[in-house]
Amino acid sequence: MRQAETGIVNDSRKRSFLPDFCSIRMVFALVIGAELLAILLTLAGVESLQGFSTELSMRSLMIQWVALVGISSLCLVRNRLARLSSAQAGAAAWLLILCISLVTALTALWLLREPFYSSRSVAFLVESLGISAIVTALFLRYIYMQHLWRGQVEAESEARFQALQSRIRPHFLFNSMNTIANLTRADPKLAEEVVQDLSDLFRASLSDSRRRSTLGDELELVRGYLRIEGQRLGERLQVVWDLEALPEQAELPALILQPLLENAVYHGIETSSGPGTIHVTGRYRRNKVNISIRNTLPPAESAGLRREGNAMAVENTRQRLQGFFQGESQLTIGEVDGEYQVRVVFPYPW
């Protein structure tokens, strides 16, 4: 486990800490940030309200120009910056923005027909470059710290994933082998299908947790898992599928749904002497995929006497989703109409 955690941290450090400057989200955030900076600088330097609008317009034009030209330039050279170390990429990006700021300031002086060597022009250049240097440095420092935090979250998620695998695999494998042994005598063809489902599940389980999968593959995987458990539990396990127009090509972390279904079986169905039902509901609304997993609770569960260990898979899934979708996903748990529900929401397209 220690080697896996170290490997992810090293892999995270190899990736460039600079974000995707070509994304619409980054452009929008930068435009908003640049305008807030223009308002702040105008409020700090304006002497009267009469000149506020004019001063704000001039500062906004210059700062927005530097921001947009800067992010366009970083977008164009992002592949080259990705080959550099973090320090080299940060220094190159910082110098690039300073050069753009200098050219913009000189262009503004030329348009205003101000002499380049006058004291007023020199003060304007020093002020422009100073503000640009400080703000750019703070911005690069912020995204670098975000990069380190994301790497730490990935390492913790991998450690949780490995711990979860080592805990649930013997329990599930033992039950599955007993099921296959019984089916081999009674129904060899069905036993072969169960072996195929089991091999698909373990192929996914043994893969790298950082591997990307699709929603369609994950749903097919959990269908195979529930078929295996259905052979073992018989009529005690009832599954109701209610999926409507889900984007099966949507990407998400591999093996993200199966632990939640295993929790539903382990904590909701196995602990009940009577039949239980698992409802799997899926909807796609407003560019968000909603997956809900609900399972009936035996009387002891409704009173709060739950088996231990439920939180581990849920928290691991939450951390992996948060790391993959950079905080844009949600995983909520609770009781709805006497049933235990886990609800997963993530954006698509992403």
FIMIGU-600545 format. One line per field, with one value per residue (C-alpha): residue in three letters; residue number from 0; x, y, z. Coordinates in Angstrom, 1 decimal, padded with zeros to 4 digits. Example, Ala and Ser with C-alpha at 12.3 -4.5 7.8 and 13.67 -1.06 7.14 Angstrom:
! FIMIGU-600545
residuo = ALA  SER
num = 0  1
x = 012.3  013.7
y = -004.5  -001.1
z = 007.8  007.1
! end
This chain:
! FIMIGU-600545
residuo = MET  ARG  GLN  ALA  GLU  THR  GLY  ILE  VAL  ASN  ASP  SER  ARG  LYS  ARG  SER  PHE  LEU  PRO  ASP  PHE  CYS  SER  ILE  ARG  MET  VAL  PHE  ALA  LEU  VAL  ILE  GLY  ALA  GLU  LEU  LEU  ALA  ILE  LEU  LEU  THR  LEU  ALA  GLY  VAL  GLU  SER  LEU  GLN  GLY  PHE  SER  THR  GLU  LEU  SER  MET  ARG  SER  LEU  MET  ILE  GLN  TRP  VAL  ALA  LEU  VAL  GLY  ILE  SER  SER  LEU  CYS  LEU  VAL  ARG  ASN  ARG  LEU  ALA  ARG  LEU  SER  SER  ALA  GLN  ALA  GLY  ALA  ALA  ALA  TRP  LEU  LEU  ILE  LEU  CYS  ILE  SER  LEU  VAL  THR  ALA  LEU  THR  ALA  LEU  TRP  LEU  LEU  ARG  GLU  PRO  PHE  TYR  SER  SER  ARG  SER  VAL  ALA  PHE  LEU  VAL  GLU  SER  LEU  GLY  ILE  SER  ALA  ILE  VAL  THR  ALA  LEU  PHE  LEU  ARG  TYR  ILE  TYR  MET  GLN  HIS  LEU  TRP  ARG  GLY  GLN  VAL  GLU  ALA  GLU  SER  GLU  ALA  ARG  PHE  GLN  ALA  LEU  GLN  SER  ARG  ILE  ARG  PRO  HIS  PHE  LEU  PHE  ASN  SER  MET  ASN  THR  ILE  ALA  ASN  LEU  THR  ARG  ALA  ASP  PRO  LYS  LEU  ALA  GLU  GLU  VAL  VAL  GLN  ASP  LEU  SER  ASP  LEU  PHE  ARG  ALA  SER  LEU  SER  ASP  SER  ARG  ARG  ARG  SER  THR  LEU  GLY  ASP  GLU  LEU  GLU  LEU  VAL  ARG  GLY  TYR  LEU  ARG  ILE  GLU  GLY  GLN  ARG  LEU  GLY  GLU  ARG  LEU  GLN  VAL  VAL  TRP  ASP  LEU  GLU  ALA  LEU  PRO  GLU  GLN  ALA  GLU  LEU  PRO  ALA  LEU  ILE  LEU  GLN  PRO  LEU  LEU  GLU  ASN  ALA  VAL  TYR  HIS  GLY  ILE  GLU  THR  SER  SER  GLY  PRO  GLY  THR  ILE  HIS  VAL  THR  GLY  ARG  TYR  ARG  ARG  ASN  LYS  VAL  ASN  ILE  SER  ILE  ARG  ASN  THR  LEU  PRO  PRO  ALA  GLU  SER  ALA  GLY  LEU  ARG  ARG  GLU  GLY  ASN  ALA  MET  ALA  VAL  GLU  ASN  THR  ARG  GLN  ARG  LEU  GLN  GLY  PHE  PHE  GLN  GLY  GLU  SER  GLN  LEU  THR  ILE  GLY  GLU  VAL  ASP  GLY  GLU  TYR  GLN  VAL  ARG  VAL  VAL  PHE  PRO  TYR  PRO  TRP
num = 0  1  2  3  4  5  6  7  8  9  10  11  12  13  14  15  16  17  18  19  20  21  22  23  24  25  26  27  28  29  30  31  32  33  34  35  36  37  38  39  40  41  42  43  44  45  46  47  48  49  50  51  52  53  54  55  56  57  58  59  60  61  62  63  64  65  66  67  68  69  70  71  72  73  74  75  76  77  78  79  80  81  82  83  84  85  86  87  88  89  90  91  92  93  94  95  96  97  98  99  100  101  102  103  104  105  106  107  108  109  110  111  112  113  114  115  116  117  118  119  120  121  122  123  124  125  126  127  128  129  130  131  132  133  134  135  136  137  138  139  140  141  142  143  144  145  146  147  148  149  150  151  152  153  154  155  156  157  158  159  160  161  162  163  164  165  166  167  168  169  170  171  172  173  174  175  176  177  178  179  180  181  182  183  184  185  186  187  188  189  190  191  192  193  194  195  196  197  198  199  200  201  202  203  204  205  206  207  208  209  210  211  212  213  214  215  216  217  218  219  220  221  222  223  224  225  226  227  228  229  230  231  232  233  234  235  236  237  238  239  240  241  242  243  244  245  246  247  248  249  250  251  252  253  254  255  256  257  258  259  260  261  262  263  264  265  266  267  268  269  270  271  272  273  274  275  276  277  278  279  280  281  282  283  284  285  286  287  288  289  290  291  292  293  294  295  296  297  298  299  300  301  302  303  304  305  306  307  308  309  310  311  312  313  314  315  316  317  318  319  320  321  322  323  324  325  326  327  328  329  330  331  332  333  334  335  336  337  338  339  340  341  342  343  344  345  346  347  348  349
x = 000.0  002.9  004.3  001.0  000.6  004.2  003.6  000.5  002.3  005.2  002.9  001.0  004.3  005.3  002.1  002.3  000.7  -000.6  -004.4  -006.1  -006.0  -008.1  -011.2  -014.2  -014.4  -010.9  -011.5  -014.7  -013.0  -010.1  -012.3  -014.2  -011.0  -009.5  -012.6  -012.5  -008.9  -009.7  -012.4  -010.1  -007.3  -009.7  -011.2  -007.7  -006.5  -009.5  -009.6  -013.2  -016.4  -016.6  -013.6  -014.4  -016.2  -013.5  -010.7  -012.5  -013.0  -009.3  -008.1  -010.6  -009.6  -005.9  -006.3  -008.7  -006.5  -003.5  -005.6  -007.1  -003.9  -002.1  -004.5  -004.5  -000.7  -000.6  -003.1  -001.0  002.2  000.6  002.2  005.7  005.2  004.0  007.4  009.1  009.5  007.1  009.6  010.6  006.9  006.0  008.9  008.1  004.4  005.3  007.8  005.3  002.6  005.2  006.2  002.5  002.0  005.0  003.9  000.3  001.6  003.9  001.0  -001.3  001.4  001.8  -002.0  -002.2  000.8  002.8  006.6  008.1  010.9  008.8  008.5  004.8  005.3  008.1  005.9  003.0  005.3  006.7  003.2  001.8  004.7  004.7  001.0  001.3  004.3  002.7  -000.8  000.6  002.9  000.0  -002.1  000.6  001.2  -002.5  -002.8  000.4  -001.0  -004.1  -002.0  -000.3  -003.6  -005.1  -002.1  -002.5  -006.2  -005.3  -002.8  -005.3  -007.9  -005.6  -004.7  -008.4  -009.1  -006.4  -007.6  -011.2  -010.1  -008.1  -011.1  -014.0  -012.3  -012.0  -015.6  -017.0  -014.7  -015.6  -019.3  -018.9  -016.8  -019.5  -022.1  -020.1  -019.4  -023.1  -024.1  -021.4  -023.4  -026.9  -026.5  -023.1  -024.1  -025.3  -022.1  -020.1  -022.0  -021.3  -017.6  -017.6  -019.3  -016.8  -013.8  -015.0  -015.5  -012.1  -010.4  -011.9  -011.1  -007.4  -006.9  -005.4  -007.9  -006.9  -008.1  -011.0  -014.1  -017.5  -020.9  -022.0  -019.2  -019.8  -023.5  -022.7  -020.2  -022.7  -025.3  -022.9  -022.2  -025.9  -026.4  -023.7  -025.4  -028.8  -027.6  -026.4  -029.3  -032.1  -035.5  -034.1  -032.6  -034.9  -033.4  -035.4  -033.7  -035.1  -032.6  -033.7  -031.6  -028.3  -025.1  -023.3  -020.2  -019.8  -016.4  -015.9  -013.4  -013.3  -015.2  -017.1  -020.6  -019.9  -018.8  -022.0  -024.1  -022.0  -022.8  -026.5  -026.4  -024.2  -026.0  -029.5  -030.2  -027.9  -029.0  -032.6  -034.3  -036.9  -036.7  -035.2  -035.2  -032.5  -033.7  -031.2  -032.4  -030.6  -031.5  -029.8  -030.9  -029.3  -025.9  -025.7  -025.9  -027.9  -027.6  -029.6  -029.2  -031.8  -032.1  -034.7  -033.7  -034.5  -036.2  -032.8  -031.3  -034.2  -033.5  -029.9  -028.2  -026.1  -023.2  -019.9  -017.8  -020.5  -018.7  -015.4  -016.7  -018.9  -016.1  -013.7  -016.2  -016.8  -013.1  -012.4  -015.3  -014.2  -010.7  -011.8  -014.4  -012.4  -015.1  -018.0  -019.5  -021.8  -022.4  -025.1  -026.5  -029.6  -032.9  -035.8  -039.2  -037.6  -035.0  -031.2  -030.2  -026.9  -027.1  -024.3  -024.3  -021.6  -021.4  -021.5  -020.0  -017.0
y = 000.0  002.3  001.8  002.5  005.7  006.8  006.1  008.3  011.2  010.9  010.7  013.8  015.7  014.7  016.3  020.0  022.0  024.5  024.1  023.9  027.5  026.6  025.7  028.0  027.7  029.0  031.9  032.9  032.7  034.8  037.5  037.8  037.9  040.5  042.7  042.4  043.4  046.5  047.5  047.1  049.1  051.9  052.1  052.3  055.1  057.2  060.7  061.6  059.9  062.0  060.2  056.7  055.5  056.8  055.4  052.0  051.8  052.5  050.0  047.3  047.6  047.2  044.4  042.5  042.8  041.4  038.6  037.5  037.8  036.0  033.1  032.8  032.6  030.1  028.0  028.0  027.0  024.6  021.5  023.0  024.1  020.6  019.2  021.5  021.0  022.9  025.6  026.1  026.1  028.6  030.9  030.8  031.5  034.4  036.0  035.5  037.5  040.2  040.6  040.9  043.5  045.5  045.5  046.4  049.3  050.6  050.4  052.3  055.1  055.2  055.5  058.3  059.9  060.0  060.3  057.0  058.5  061.0  060.6  059.9  057.2  055.5  055.5  054.0  051.3  050.5  050.4  048.2  045.7  045.6  044.8  042.3  040.6  040.3  039.2  036.7  035.2  034.9  033.3  030.7  030.0  029.3  026.9  025.2  024.6  023.3  020.9  019.6  019.2  017.3  014.9  014.3  013.6  011.1  009.4  009.1  007.9  005.2  004.1  003.9  002.0  -000.6  -001.0  -001.5  -004.1  -006.1  -006.1  -006.9  -009.3  -012.4  -012.0  -011.7  -014.3  -017.0  -016.5  -016.5  -019.7  -021.5  -020.3  -021.5  -024.9  -025.5  -024.3  -026.6  -029.6  -028.2  -025.9  -025.9  -023.3  -020.9  -021.6  -020.6  -017.3  -016.6  -017.3  -014.8  -012.1  -012.8  -012.6  -009.2  -007.9  -009.0  -007.7  -004.2  -004.6  -005.5  -002.6  000.8  002.8  005.9  004.2  006.0  004.1  005.0  005.0  002.2  000.0  000.6  -000.2  -003.4  -004.3  -003.9  -005.8  -008.7  -008.3  -008.4  -011.5  -013.2  -012.2  -013.1  -016.7  -016.8  -015.0  -016.2  -014.6  -012.7  -010.2  -008.2  -005.6  -002.8  -000.9  002.6  004.2  006.9  008.2  008.1  009.2  005.8  007.4  009.7  009.2  008.5  006.6  002.9  000.6  003.5  002.0  -001.6  -000.9  001.0  -001.9  -004.3  -002.2  -002.3  -006.1  -006.6  -004.1  -004.3  -007.7  -010.2  -008.9  -009.6  -013.0  -012.0  -010.7  -007.3  -004.9  -002.7  000.2  001.6  004.8  007.0  010.3  012.9  016.5  019.8  018.4  016.3  012.5  011.4  007.8  006.7  003.4  002.5  -000.7  -001.9  -002.1  -004.9  -003.8  -003.8  -001.5  000.9  001.1  002.2  -001.2  -001.3  -003.5  -001.6  -000.8  001.0  004.4  003.2  002.4  005.5  007.8  006.2  006.7  010.3  011.1  009.5  011.4  014.7  014.2  013.1  015.9  018.5  019.1  019.3  015.9  015.1  011.9  012.0  009.3  009.0  007.3  007.9  006.3  003.8  002.8  003.5  005.7  006.6  009.3  010.1  013.3  014.3  016.6  015.6  016.8  017.4
z = 000.0  000.8  -002.7  -004.3  -002.3  -003.2  -006.8  -007.0  -005.3  -007.7  -010.6  -009.4  -009.1  -012.7  -014.0  -014.6  -011.9  -014.4  -015.1  -018.5  -019.6  -022.7  -020.7  -020.7  -016.9  -016.5  -018.9  -017.1  -013.7  -014.9  -016.4  -013.1  -011.1  -013.4  -013.1  -009.3  -009.3  -011.5  -009.0  -006.0  -007.6  -008.7  -005.2  -003.7  -006.0  -006.9  -005.3  -006.1  -007.2  -010.4  -011.9  -010.6  -013.8  -016.1  -014.0  -013.7  -017.4  -018.2  -015.5  -016.6  -020.2  -019.5  -016.9  -019.0  -022.0  -020.0  -018.6  -021.9  -023.9  -021.1  -020.8  -024.6  -024.7  -021.9  -023.7  -026.8  -025.0  -022.5  -024.1  -023.9  -020.3  -019.4  -020.3  -017.8  -014.0  -011.7  -010.9  -014.6  -015.8  -013.0  -013.8  -017.6  -017.0  -014.7  -017.1  -020.0  -018.1  -017.2  -020.8  -021.9  -019.1  -020.3  -023.9  -022.9  -020.7  -023.5  -026.0  -023.6  -023.3  -027.1  -027.6  -025.0  -026.7  -023.4  -023.7  -022.6  -020.6  -018.6  -014.8  -015.1  -017.8  -015.7  -012.6  -014.7  -016.0  -012.6  -011.1  -013.9  -013.7  -009.9  -009.7  -012.5  -010.8  -007.4  -008.6  -011.1  -008.4  -005.9  -008.6  -009.6  -005.9  -005.4  -008.3  -007.2  -003.7  -005.3  -007.3  -004.2  -002.4  -005.3  -005.3  -001.6  -002.1  -004.8  -002.6  000.3  -002.1  -003.4  000.1  001.0  -002.2  -001.5  002.1  000.9  -001.6  000.9  003.3  001.0  -001.5  000.7  002.0  -001.5  -003.1  -000.5  -001.1  -004.8  -004.8  -002.8  -005.3  -008.3  -006.6  -006.1  -009.6  -011.2  -010.2  -010.8  -013.8  -015.5  -018.1  -015.4  -013.4  -016.5  -016.7  -013.0  -013.5  -016.4  -014.3  -011.4  -013.7  -015.1  -011.6  -010.4  -013.5  -012.7  -009.0  -009.6  -012.0  -011.1  -009.2  -011.2  -014.4  -016.1  -016.9  -018.4  -016.8  -019.2  -018.2  -014.5  -014.8  -016.7  -013.9  -011.1  -013.1  -013.2  -009.5  -008.6  -010.8  -008.7  -005.5  -006.9  -007.3  -003.7  -002.1  -004.3  -003.7  -000.8  -003.2  -005.5  -007.8  -009.5  -012.2  -013.2  -015.6  -018.0  -020.9  -019.0  -021.0  -020.9  -022.4  -019.4  -017.7  -014.0  -011.8  -012.3  -009.8  -008.3  -008.1  -007.1  -003.5  -003.0  -004.2  -002.1  000.9  000.0  -000.1  003.0  005.3  003.9  002.4  004.2  007.6  006.9  007.2  004.7  001.1  000.5  -002.5  -004.0  -006.2  -008.7  -010.2  -012.8  -014.3  -016.4  -015.8  -016.4  -017.4  -014.2  -013.8  -010.7  -009.5  -006.5  -004.7  -002.1  -000.1  002.3  006.0  008.4  011.7  013.6  011.0  011.3  015.0  014.2  014.9  011.7  010.9  011.2  008.2  006.1  006.2  004.7  001.2  001.1  002.2  -000.2  -003.1  -002.0  -002.0  -005.4  -006.9  -005.4  -006.7  -010.2  -010.7  -008.7  -006.1  -008.6  -007.5  -004.6  -002.6  000.1  002.3  004.5  005.1  002.8  003.6  005.8  003.2  003.2  000.2  -001.4  -004.0  -006.4  -008.5  -011.0  -014.0  -017.7  -019.9  -017.8
! end
